[in-house]
Amino acid sequence: MKKQLVLMDHHGGVDDYLATMLLLTVEHIELLGIVLTPADCYIQPAVSATRKIIDLMGFSHVPVEESRVRVINLFLSLYRCDSLIIDHLPILNQQETITTPLVAQTGQDFMVRVLRSAP
């Protein structure tokens, strides 16, 4: 069976971390990369937590990128702190280094490049 290619965009919510883990376990899915949008999260811990989850799941070849879009209506701090909590979970902090790559280009450019190069 041919794998379905997926480029994920998530916003650092608990549901997005669970969706990431689920996508990584589905045999007929190939995750091409993840772009994080700073809507209802603090972006740096969200990027860090996502990379740590990917490492933990054994898929450190899946690149991650931070979108640099300007979000006009940010969620309140109370709703954005999930990324801080997830990033500090002990299971995600057993390794000293994160091996999942953080792409140097903008999230938008990364999306365009991945989608254009997908078969």
Number of C-alpha atoms within 10 A of each C-alpha: 5 7 11 12 15 16 15 17 19 23 23 28 20 15 11 16 20 12 14 20 16 11 16 18 13 12 10 13 15 17 20 18 20 26 25 24 23 23 20 23 27 22 21 16 19 30 25 20 24 28 26 24 24 24 20 18 13 12 16 17 14 19 19 26 25 25 22 15 13 10 11 7 8 14 15 11 11 9 13 21 18 18 25 18 13 22 21 13 11 9 12 20 15 10 12 7 9 18 16 21 16 17 15 11 14 14 21 14 13 21 21 10 12 14 14 9 8 10 6
